[in-house]
Each structure stands twice: as C-alpha cells, then as structure tokens.
Amino acid sequence: MTSIPPSSPPTAEPWLKVSASPGFIGWLQAQQVSLAFTTYQAGKLFLLGRNQENSLSLVERTFNRCMGLWCNGQTLWMSSVYQVWRFENALAPGESYQGYDRLYVPRIAYTTGDLDIHDIAVDHQDRLVFVNTRFSCLGTFSPTASFAPLWKPAHISSLAPEDRCHLNGLAMAQGVPRYVTCASQSDVVEGWRAQRTDGGCVIEVTSGQIVVAGLSMPHSPRLYGDRLWLLNSGTGEFGWVNLQQGRFVPMTFCPGYLRGLAFVGDTAVIGLSRPRYNKTFSGLALDDRLVQKGMDSQCGLIIVDLHSGNIVESLSIEGDVRELYDVIVIPGAVRPTAFGLKSDEIQRLLTIGESDDL
C-alpha cells in the first residue's frame, strides 16, 4: 500500500491510500508502461509507475480541476479549469532525475477560460483538439480568443455556454476526430440532465449520424483494434459498439461510475469513481446494479482482459480522492514524475534545446 501523508499536522491520517492487487506491478512491468490519471474533484494529476524495489511509485501534482489527458511518451497534454497545459519530458533516453526516468515539465499553458474541457487529443496536424463541453462542440486553440470551434453536433442550433447535451468524449482515427459521446441530444440549457438514464448517444463526426442511442451517460469512446469501445457510465458497463447493428454490447460490469479508458496489449485500463448522489449521479441504473450484486462503489483503476472480459488487476484509492476523470498509458516509462507549480524545482531546472540559427 502507498500512503501520501498530509503536509500538516504530521500526526494526521494520510489523505490518500492506494493499494494494488498482487499482480498489478507485474502487469506494469510486463507491459512496459506507466500510467497517469486525473481527478478534477481533488485537483490532482497522478503519475503511477514502479520503484526498483518492485513497489508502486505514485507522484501527485496539483492542478485545479484537471481532466483530459493525452500522451505520446514525450509530450503530455492536460486540461484544467481555465487552462490547457503542455508538458515535455526533460530527460533524454537513459537519463534519470532522482530515480525517475520521465520528468514532465509544464512548458506551455493556453488560457481558454472555463470551457469545461473534457477529452483531448492531438490530430494529424499536431494540433490539440478538445471537447468543449460548455459550448457543446469540438474546439482548438485560438491566438486571440478562448477557442476556435471545429465541429458541433447537428442537434446543437448555436454555440452558447450552456452545456446543452454534455458532449464529453472523443475517439480519434488516424489523427482525425471520428466519434464523440453525448449524454443527450438536447438543445436547451443543461437539457441532458433530464435524459441521463437513456438519452446518451455516439455520433460519427464526419457524417453527423447517430451510430448508437439509448445509452446512459456514456464516456471515453476509444477506437482500439477493430472496435469502438466506450464506457456506459450510468449502468457501470464497459463494452463496445456494434456499428452495423447500432447497439452497445456490454462486456464487463465495473463497480463504480466509469470515466477514463486506455488500452495496452490485450487489456483495457478503466477509471472508477464513487458517484456523488446529487442531481447528476442519483437515480442511475448503476445504483440498482450495485445493490443487486451486494457491492459498494469504488474509486481507482481496473485492468480488464479484452478476450474474457474479466477484471484481472486493480488499484484501489481511498481517502480524499473519490472521483477520477481520465487515464492514459505512458509507453516505455518505468517511473515517471512531473513538476508542479507549488515548489521551486521548476525554477531551478535549466536545460538547453537544439541550436537555431539567427
């Protein structure tokens, strides 16, 4: 178990306890990856790897309401409450920093204002595309404005900061936005809240067509292998979309509200949250499913085998963190870390880039 103590007082209980299943560290080693995940509820970016003594390495950094993540190993993007951050790994292959083999330094922050950015991805033009949930569209950066709109669903009549359908998820194909998820097809202020149980859908971006409907708060659509996978969060189900038949095929029931989905090898990494019992989370089918199975909701990560649908490994999080948003795989990393903005480490790290002629 990994515990993170509070800054004060020294005798207080750790604010966070993280425990892994017996094979979790071995899974990280076998797949040759590390993980990163966010919690907007607690405002933390976590980087998860393994130490030389074969124990968990967990680093946390504070960023207010951090959500969407994207990483290719060298560059890491993350959205926060009113900015989107670009981190760069400062270490060359074979270098280390205090035992870490990845050091992500925040190099650029784009100030967007509070767009409630959810999923993010980099397209084939090396341009960041983000889900602008507040304005119900896909967007990118603008040098003179909060954002530049790229696409909106056909059911959205105009761009307004009203979170009309809770557009949240983005699936890319060959560097191009391919599918998005919405909690509903509503076109009024927060109209999705009245349709949380079965108003969710997946939309194909190019055609604008609804490819599957009747979902409950879907999140995290991802294309992997030959399938479109997603999390039907309101029912607690991980599965895939049969595009020919226009239906969602559940594979695994997961004990929590699902957000955050990544893949490595023949496994999926899924984020679990404990649902808040308010107007957003209450009354969903997930509640009844948990009662039927005699289970409590959990916060953490689970690893699902894509052939059997079985949960093969897990990471449990207890304490002040109750909700996660996104999870990503960091390929080739053993023990990653990042600089935040609360210490002076970031001002003391000085590196030299490649020469550029005048």
NUKENU-531487 format. One record per residue (C-alpha): residue number from 1; x, y, z. Coordinates in pm, 1 decimal, always signed. Each point is the difference from the previous one (the first is absolute). Example, Ala and Ser with C-alpha at 12.3 -4.5 7.8 and 13.67 -1.06 7.14 Angstrom:
BEGIN
+--------+----------+----------+----------+
! midren !        x !        y !        z !
+--------+----------+----------+----------+
!      1 !  +1230.0 !   -450.0 !   +780.0 !
!      2 !   +137.0 !   +344.0 !    -66.0 !
+--------+----------+----------+----------+
// end
This chain:
BEGIN
+--------+----------+----------+----------+
! midren !        x !        y !        z !
+--------+----------+----------+----------+
!      1 !     +0.0 !     +0.0 !     +0.0 !
!      2 !   +115.7 !   +352.6 !    -79.8 !
!      3 !   -107.4 !   +279.7 !   +234.9 !
!      4 !    +46.9 !   +371.1 !    -61.9 !
!      5 !    +16.7 !   +195.8 !   +328.1 !
!      6 !   -147.0 !   +347.5 !    +35.8 !
!      7 !   +228.9 !   +301.7 !    +18.2 !
!      8 !   -121.3 !    +68.3 !   +355.4 !
!      9 !    -46.9 !    -99.6 !   +273.8 !
!     10 !   +256.0 !   -284.6 !    -10.1 !
!     11 !   -213.3 !   -228.5 !   +219.4 !
!     12 !   -306.3 !    +18.6 !   -224.6 !
!     13 !   -122.6 !   -294.9 !   -204.6 !
!     14 !   +127.3 !    -17.7 !   -359.6 !
!     15 !   -234.9 !   +187.4 !   -232.0 !
!     16 !    +34.7 !   -274.2 !   -259.2 !
!     17 !    +52.8 !   -375.4 !    +14.4 !
!     18 !    +69.7 !   -199.1 !   -314.6 !
!     19 !    +18.1 !   -379.2 !     -7.7 !
!     20 !    +50.8 !   -228.8 !   -297.1 !
!     21 !    -97.2 !   -358.2 !    -72.3 !
!     22 !   +286.6 !   -252.4 !    +28.8 !
!     23 !    +69.0 !     -7.1 !   -373.6 !
!     24 !    -37.2 !   +369.7 !    -79.5 !
!     25 !   +368.4 !    +91.2 !    +15.1 !
!     26 !    +83.9 !   -309.7 !   -202.1 !
!     27 !   -253.4 !   +111.8 !   -260.1 !
!     28 !   +171.5 !   +340.8 !    -26.8 !
!     29 !   +334.1 !   -173.1 !    -43.1 !
!     30 !   -126.8 !   -251.3 !   -256.4 !
!     31 !   -166.5 !   +270.8 !   -207.9 !
!     32 !   +297.2 !   +238.3 !    +41.1 !
!     33 !   -224.0 !   +295.9 !    +77.4 !
!     34 !    -87.2 !   +246.5 !   +270.8 !
!     35 !   -333.9 !   +173.7 !    +47.5 !
!     36 !   -124.1 !   +351.9 !    +62.7 !
!     37 !   -346.1 !    +95.4 !   +120.5 !
!     38 !   -188.3 !   +309.1 !   +114.1 !
!     39 !   -254.8 !    +90.9 !   +262.8 !
!     40 !   -179.1 !   +328.8 !    -55.7 !
!     41 !   -180.1 !    -43.1 !   +331.5 !
!     42 !   +327.9 !    +19.4 !   +194.6 !
!     43 !   +195.3 !   +195.0 !   -264.4 !
!     44 !   +284.2 !   -247.7 !    -40.7 !
!     45 !   +209.3 !   -150.9 !   -277.7 !
!     46 !   +141.0 !   -339.7 !    +99.5 !
!     47 !   +289.4 !   -184.5 !   -164.5 !
!     48 !    +18.1 !   -367.5 !    +85.2 !
!     49 !   +301.9 !   -223.6 !    -56.6 !
!     50 !   +222.9 !   -239.7 !   +189.7 !
!     51 !   +307.6 !    +34.8 !   +217.2 !
!     52 !   +314.4 !   -210.7 !    -20.5 !
!     53 !   -111.0 !   -193.0 !   +308.1 !
!     54 !   -308.3 !   -110.4 !   -198.1 !
!     55 !   -243.4 !   +224.2 !   +182.7 !
!     56 !   -237.5 !   +265.4 !   -128.8 !
!     57 !   +128.8 !   +346.3 !    -81.6 !
!     58 !   -272.1 !   +263.3 !    +22.6 !
!     59 !    +58.5 !   +370.3 !    -63.9 !
!     60 !   -272.4 !   +262.2 !    +37.4 !
!     61 !     -5.4 !   +357.2 !   -124.6 !
!     62 !   -265.2 !   +263.5 !    +59.4 !
!     63 !   -189.6 !   +155.4 !   -292.0 !
!     64 !   -346.5 !   +141.0 !    +58.6 !
!     65 !   -273.5 !   -219.6 !   -155.9 !
!     66 !   +232.8 !   -192.8 !   -228.8 !
!     67 !   -180.9 !   -236.6 !   -234.7 !
!     68 !    +98.1 !   -105.3 !   -353.2 !
!     69 !   +335.6 !   -164.0 !    -68.9 !
!     70 !   +200.3 !    -92.8 !   -310.3 !
!     71 !   +354.6 !   -133.1 !    -23.2 !
!     72 !   +232.9 !   -146.0 !   -261.8 !
!     73 !   +283.3 !    -63.4 !   +244.2 !
!     74 !   +187.1 !   +324.7 !    -57.7 !
!     75 !   -282.3 !   +255.7 !    +11.4 !
!     76 !   -283.2 !     -1.4 !   +251.8 !
!     77 !   -307.3 !   +223.3 !    -33.0 !
!     78 !   -245.6 !    +66.7 !   +282.8 !
!     79 !   -305.2 !   +221.8 !    +31.9 !
!     80 !    -78.2 !   +191.7 !   +318.8 !
!     81 !   -263.9 !   +244.6 !   +117.3 !
!     82 !    +91.5 !   +288.1 !   -231.7 !
!     83 !   +326.0 !   -109.1 !   -163.4 !
!     84 !   +136.1 !   -284.5 !   -209.2 !
!     85 !   +355.4 !   -103.7 !    +87.2 !
!     86 !   +270.3 !   -144.2 !   -222.6 !
!     87 !   +265.5 !   -196.5 !   +189.1 !
!     88 !   +325.2 !   -118.3 !   -158.9 !
!     89 !   +223.3 !   -277.2 !   +124.5 !
!     90 !   +332.4 !   +167.2 !    +90.9 !
!     91 !   +201.5 !   -323.1 !     +8.7 !
!     92 !   +185.3 !   -155.8 !   -291.4 !
!     93 !     -8.6 !   -379.7 !    -40.8 !
!     94 !   +211.0 !   -157.2 !   +274.1 !
!     95 !     -6.0 !   +311.4 !   +221.3 !
!     96 !   -163.3 !    +11.1 !   +341.4 !
!     97 !   -104.7 !   +260.4 !   +254.3 !
!     98 !     +3.0 !   -113.0 !   +362.9 !
!     99 !    -77.9 !   -352.6 !   -114.1 !
!    100 !   -274.5 !    +97.8 !   -247.8 !
!    101 !    +33.8 !    -83.4 !   -369.0 !
!    102 !   -258.8 !   +255.4 !   -117.5 !
!    103 !    -15.4 !   +360.5 !   +118.9 !
!    104 !   -299.3 !   +188.1 !   -138.9 !
!    105 !    +45.3 !   +375.6 !    +23.0 !
!    106 !   -288.4 !   +240.9 !    -71.7 !
!    107 !   +135.1 !   +206.9 !   -289.3 !
!    108 !   -306.2 !   +168.3 !   -150.2 !
!    109 !   -339.2 !    +95.7 !   +145.7 !
!    110 !   -281.0 !   +113.3 !   -229.2 !
!    111 !   -255.8 !   +212.2 !   +181.1 !
!    112 !   -345.8 !    -88.6 !   -127.4 !
!    113 !   -227.6 !   +106.2 !   +281.8 !
!    114 !   -232.4 !   -253.3 !   +158.0 !
!    115 !   -116.0 !   -204.3 !   -299.9 !
!    116 !    -47.8 !   -315.7 !   +211.3 !
!    117 !   +237.8 !   -184.1 !   -233.2 !
!    118 !    -38.1 !   -377.8 !    +23.5 !
!    119 !   +181.6 !   -234.7 !   -242.3 !
!    120 !   +300.3 !   +128.6 !   -195.5 !
!    121 !   +210.5 !   -140.7 !   -285.2 !
!    122 !   +268.1 !   +105.3 !   -247.7 !
!    123 !    -95.6 !    -23.3 !   -367.0 !
!    124 !   +206.3 !    -76.6 !   -310.4 !
!    125 !    +94.9 !   +368.5 !    -27.5 !
!    126 !   +151.6 !     -9.5 !   +352.2 !
!    127 !   -291.2 !   +218.1 !   +109.8 !
!    128 !   -178.6 !    -56.5 !   +327.9 !
!    129 !   -369.4 !    -74.8 !    -37.9 !
!    130 !   -214.1 !    +19.6 !   +311.0 !
!    131 !   -356.9 !    -69.4 !   +100.2 !
!    132 !   -142.0 !   +337.7 !    +96.0 !
!    133 !   -280.2 !   -123.2 !   +220.3 !
!    134 !   -125.1 !   +342.0 !   +102.8 !
!    135 !    -55.7 !   +103.8 !   -364.4 !
!    136 !   -105.0 !   -349.9 !   -121.6 !
!    137 !   +265.3 !    -22.2 !   -273.1 !
!    138 !   +348.4 !   -110.9 !    -93.4 !
!    139 !   +253.8 !   +279.2 !     +8.9 !
!    140 !   +364.4 !    +90.6 !    -18.3 !
!    141 !   +218.9 !   +290.4 !   +106.4 !
!    142 !    -34.9 !   +352.0 !   -133.5 !
!    143 !   +274.4 !   +264.2 !    +32.9 !
!    144 !   -259.3 !   +271.0 !    +65.2 !
!    145 !   -301.3 !   -172.9 !   +157.9 !
!    146 !    -92.7 !   -263.6 !   +255.8 !
!    147 !    -32.6 !   -263.4 !   -271.9 !
!    148 !    -62.0 !    -60.3 !   -367.7 !
!    149 !   -296.2 !   -229.9 !    -71.7 !
!    150 !    +67.4 !   -298.4 !   -227.3 !
!    151 !   -327.4 !   -196.1 !     +0.8 !
!    152 !   -332.7 !    -21.1 !   +179.1 !
!    153 !   -272.6 !   -264.8 !     +2.0 !
!    154 !   -292.9 !    +54.0 !   -236.5 !
!    155 !   -240.8 !    +22.0 !   +293.7 !
!    156 !   +180.7 !   +308.1 !   +138.0 !
!    157 !   -153.5 !   +307.2 !   -165.6 !
!    158 !   +259.2 !   +254.9 !   +117.4 !
!    159 !   +311.3 !    +30.6 !   +212.3 !
!    160 !    -80.9 !   +120.1 !   +350.0 !
!    161 !   +161.3 !    -64.8 !   +341.4 !
!    162 !   -292.1 !   -216.5 !   +112.4 !
!    163 !   +122.3 !   -364.2 !     +5.5 !
!    164 !   -308.4 !    -97.6 !   -194.9 !
!    165 !    +72.9 !   -368.7 !    -67.6 !
!    166 !   +307.9 !    -72.5 !   +214.6 !
!    167 !   +229.3 !    -78.0 !   -289.4 !
!    168 !   +291.5 !   -168.7 !   +177.8 !
!    169 !   +186.9 !   -275.5 !   -183.9 !
!    170 !   +219.8 !    -10.9 !   -310.9 !
!    171 !   +130.7 !   -293.8 !   -204.9 !
!    172 !   +269.4 !    +63.0 !   -260.4 !
!    173 !    +76.4 !   -202.7 !   -311.9 !
!    174 !   +326.6 !    +56.0 !   -188.7 !
!    175 !    +40.7 !   +339.8 !   +160.0 !
!    176 !   -353.2 !   +121.1 !    -81.4 !
!    177 !   -303.3 !    +33.4 !   +233.0 !
!    178 !   -229.0 !   -292.6 !    -82.8 !
!    179 !   -257.0 !    -47.7 !   +277.8 !
!    180 !   -129.9 !   +198.9 !   +297.3 !
!    181 !   -225.5 !    -83.4 !   +292.5 !
!    182 !   -282.7 !   +213.8 !   +137.9 !
!    183 !   -226.7 !    -48.7 !   +300.0 !
!    184 !   -298.3 !   +103.3 !   -214.8 !
!    185 !   -108.4 !   +165.4 !   -325.5 !
!    186 !   -149.6 !   +299.6 !   +178.4 !
!    187 !    +35.5 !   +359.4 !   -121.0 !
!    188 !    -95.9 !   +194.6 !   +313.0 !
!    189 !   +196.3 !   +109.1 !   +305.4 !
!    190 !   +119.8 !   -315.7 !   +180.7 !
!    191 !   -278.3 !   -192.9 !   -170.8 !
!    192 !   +198.9 !   -320.9 !    +35.5 !
!    193 !    -71.5 !    -20.7 !   +372.8 !
!    194 !   -355.7 !   -113.4 !    -66.0 !
!    195 !   +122.6 !   -274.3 !   -237.1 !
!    196 !   +281.8 !   -154.3 !   +201.6 !
!    197 !   -144.1 !   -351.9 !    +15.7 !
!    198 !    -42.5 !    -73.5 !   -371.6 !
!    199 !    +62.1 !   +316.1 !   -205.2 !
!    200 !   +369.7 !    -61.4 !    -67.5 !
!    201 !   +137.2 !    -58.2 !   -348.4 !
!    202 !   +306.1 !    -40.8 !   -218.4 !
!    203 !    +31.1 !   +227.6 !   -304.0 !
!    204 !   +221.9 !    -52.6 !   -302.0 !
!    205 !   +175.1 !   +332.0 !    -55.3 !
!    206 !    +42.6 !    -15.0 !   -378.7 !
!    207 !   -361.7 !    -81.3 !    -83.7 !
!    208 !   -165.9 !   +141.1 !   +310.5 !
!    209 !   -202.6 !   -320.8 !    +28.2 !
!    210 !   -101.9 !   -161.5 !   +327.7 !
!    211 !   +162.7 !   -344.2 !     -0.4 !
!    212 !   -146.0 !   -120.9 !   +330.1 !
!    213 !   -259.7 !   +152.1 !   +235.1 !
!    214 !   -170.7 !    -96.9 !   +325.3 !
!    215 !   +317.9 !    +20.0 !   +206.5 !
!    216 !    +31.1 !   +127.5 !   +356.3 !
!    217 !   +261.9 !   +271.5 !    +50.7 !
!    218 !   +255.5 !   -150.8 !   -245.1 !
!    219 !   +366.3 !   +102.3 !    +29.1 !
!    220 !   +345.0 !    -67.8 !   -141.4 !
!    221 !    -63.7 !   -138.3 !   -351.4 !
!    222 !   +319.5 !   -154.7 !   -134.8 !
!    223 !    +86.6 !   -179.8 !   -322.1 !
!    224 !   +226.8 !   -295.5 !    +70.6 !
!    225 !    +58.2 !   -302.1 !   -216.1 !
!    226 !   -300.6 !    -29.5 !   -224.6 !
!    227 !   -256.6 !   +124.4 !   +251.0 !
!    228 !   -143.5 !   +319.5 !   +143.2 !
!    229 !     +9.0 !    -39.1 !   +377.3 !
!    230 !   -168.4 !   +218.8 !   +259.3 !
!    231 !   -115.8 !    +28.0 !   +358.3 !
!    232 !   -375.7 !     +1.0 !    +59.6 !
!    233 !    +54.3 !   +179.0 !   +326.6 !
!    234 !   -360.5 !    +16.0 !   +122.3 !
!    235 !    -25.2 !   -379.1 !     -1.3 !
!    236 !   +359.2 !    -74.4 !   +101.9 !
!    237 !    +70.5 !   -193.6 !   -318.7 !
!    238 !   +311.7 !    -17.3 !   -216.5 !
!    239 !    -59.9 !   -125.8 !   -351.6 !
!    240 !     +8.9 !    +66.5 !   -371.3 !
!    241 !   -228.1 !   +132.1 !   -271.5 !
!    242 !   -129.9 !   -226.8 !   -273.6 !
!    243 !     -0.3 !   +261.7 !   -274.1 !
!    244 !   -187.2 !   -219.2 !   -247.2 !
!    245 !   -287.6 !    -62.5 !   +238.2 !
!    246 !    +16.0 !   +335.7 !   +178.6 !
!    247 !    +10.5 !   -145.0 !   +349.8 !
!    248 !   +225.1 !     -2.3 !   +303.7 !
!    249 !   +138.0 !   -340.8 !   +101.5 !
!    250 !    +87.9 !    -12.4 !   +371.6 !
!    251 !   +306.9 !   -202.4 !    +93.1 !
!    252 !    +71.1 !    +67.5 !   +367.9 !
!    253 !   -191.6 !   +145.1 !   +293.6 !
!    254 !   +232.1 !   +221.3 !   +203.0 !
!    255 !    -65.9 !   +108.4 !   +360.4 !
!    256 !     -6.6 !   +376.3 !    -44.4 !
!    257 !    -85.5 !   +293.3 !   -221.2 !
!    258 !   +227.0 !    -41.8 !   -300.4 !
!    259 !   +220.4 !   +267.8 !   -158.8 !
!    260 !   +339.9 !    -36.5 !   -158.2 !
!    261 !    +91.9 !   -280.7 !   -239.8 !
!    262 !   +336.5 !   -101.6 !   -147.0 !
!    263 !   +137.8 !   -313.5 !   -160.9 !
!    264 !   +323.8 !   -194.3 !     +2.0 !
!    265 !    +44.6 !   -343.6 !   -152.2 !
!    266 !   -305.8 !   -214.9 !    +59.6 !
!    267 !   -121.4 !   +203.9 !   +297.2 !
!    268 !   -200.9 !   +312.4 !    +74.0 !
!    269 !    +73.9 !   +241.8 !   +284.0 !
!    270 !   -318.4 !   +153.0 !   +142.6 !
!    271 !    -53.6 !   +273.3 !   +258.7 !
!    272 !   -256.7 !    -50.4 !   +277.9 !
!    273 !   -166.7 !   +272.0 !   +205.7 !
!    274 !   -230.5 !     -0.1 !   +296.7 !
!    275 !   -310.3 !   +181.1 !   -127.2 !
!    276 !   -121.7 !   +314.0 !   +170.1 !
!    277 !   -363.5 !    -44.8 !    +91.7 !
!    278 !   -126.5 !   +328.0 !   -137.8 !
!    279 !   -197.7 !   +106.3 !   -305.8 !
!    280 !   +275.6 !   -126.7 !   -231.1 !
!    281 !    +58.8 !   -348.7 !   +136.5 !
!    282 !   -308.9 !   -104.4 !   +195.7 !
!    283 !   -266.0 !   -225.0 !   -148.8 !
!    284 !   +226.6 !   -177.3 !   -249.7 !
!    285 !    -17.7 !   -373.3 !    -66.4 !
!    286 !   +348.2 !    -30.3 !   +149.6 !
!    287 !   -152.7 !    +39.8 !   +346.8 !
!    288 !   -231.6 !   -298.8 !    -43.0 !
!    289 !   +272.2 !   -215.2 !   -156.0 !
!    290 !   +229.6 !    +59.0 !   +296.3 !
!    291 !   -278.2 !    -90.3 !   +243.4 !
!    292 !    -87.5 !   -314.5 !   -195.1 !
!    293 !   +360.9 !   -114.8 !     +7.2 !
!    294 !    +49.4 !    +97.5 !   +364.8 !
!    295 !   +285.7 !   +231.1 !    -93.2 !
!    296 !   +109.3 !   +346.9 !   +101.4 !
!    297 !   +120.9 !   +250.1 !   -258.1 !
!    298 !   +376.5 !    +34.9 !    -21.5 !
!    299 !   +258.1 !   +257.1 !   -104.4 !
!    300 !   +309.7 !   -111.1 !   -184.3 !
!    301 !   +115.1 !   -180.8 !   -311.7 !
!    302 !    -85.7 !   -343.9 !   -133.6 !
!    303 !   +167.6 !   -204.6 !   -271.3 !
!    304 !   -238.9 !   -200.4 !   -219.8 !
!    305 !   +100.5 !   -288.4 !   -227.2 !
!    306 !   -144.9 !    +75.6 !   -344.7 !
!    307 !    -48.2 !   -368.5 !    -83.6 !
!    308 !   -180.6 !   -117.9 !   +312.7 !
!    309 !   -136.7 !   +327.6 !   +136.6 !
!    310 !   +138.5 !    -92.4 !   +341.6 !
!    311 !   +148.7 !   +256.2 !   +236.4 !
!    312 !   +354.0 !   -130.8 !    +37.8 !
!    313 !   +168.5 !   +274.6 !   +205.6 !
!    314 !   -109.9 !   +302.6 !   +199.6 !
!    315 !   +120.0 !   +308.6 !   +183.6 !
!    316 !   -210.3 !   +124.1 !   +290.4 !
!    317 !     -1.8 !   +364.5 !   +110.9 !
!    318 !   -133.7 !   +105.5 !   +339.7 !
!    319 !     -1.8 !   +334.1 !   +176.5 !
!    320 !    -63.7 !   +345.5 !   -137.1 !
!    321 !     -7.7 !   -111.0 !   -363.6 !
!    322 !   -337.9 !   -141.9 !    -95.2 !
!    323 !    -31.9 !    +73.1 !   -371.1 !
!    324 !   +231.9 !    -45.6 !   -297.4 !
!    325 !    -40.6 !   +138.4 !   -348.5 !
!    326 !   +263.0 !   -120.7 !   -245.8 !
!    327 !   +274.6 !   -262.5 !    -17.7 !
!    328 !   +278.6 !    -40.5 !   -255.4 !
!    329 !   +284.3 !   -239.6 !    -68.5 !
!    330 !   +357.1 !   +134.3 !     -6.8 !
!    331 !   +186.1 !   -241.0 !   -228.7 !
!    332 !   +348.4 !   -113.6 !    +97.4 !
!    333 !     +0.3 !   +186.9 !   +332.5 !
!    334 !    +97.3 !   -173.8 !   +323.1 !
!    335 !    -24.4 !   +276.1 !   +259.0 !
!    336 !   -134.9 !   +335.3 !   -122.8 !
!    337 !    -25.3 !   +326.6 !   +187.0 !
!    338 !   -100.4 !   +357.2 !    -79.9 !
!    339 !    +67.1 !   +348.1 !   +128.0 !
!    340 !   -289.8 !   +195.6 !   +140.9 !
!    341 !    -25.4 !   +365.9 !    +87.2 !
!    342 !     +7.0 !    -17.2 !   +379.3 !
!    343 !   +375.2 !    -51.9 !    +53.4 !
!    344 !   +316.7 !   +167.8 !   -128.6 !
!    345 !   +120.0 !   -308.0 !   -193.5 !
!    346 !   -140.7 !   +139.9 !   -319.9 !
!    347 !   +206.0 !   +319.3 !    +23.1 !
!    348 !   +322.4 !   -187.0 !    +68.2 !
!    349 !    -16.7 !   -240.4 !   -294.8 !
!    350 !   +186.9 !   +151.2 !   -295.4 !
!    351 !    +43.7 !   -183.3 !   -329.3 !
!    352 !   +132.0 !    +97.3 !   -344.5 !
!    353 !   -186.4 !    -80.9 !   -320.5 !
!    354 !   +134.9 !    -53.8 !   -348.0 !
!    355 !   +181.2 !   +293.6 !   -160.3 !
!    356 !   -203.6 !   +221.0 !   -229.0 !
!    357 !   +176.9 !   +232.2 !   -244.3 !
!    358 !    -79.3 !   +369.5 !     +3.4 !
+--------+----------+----------+----------+
// end
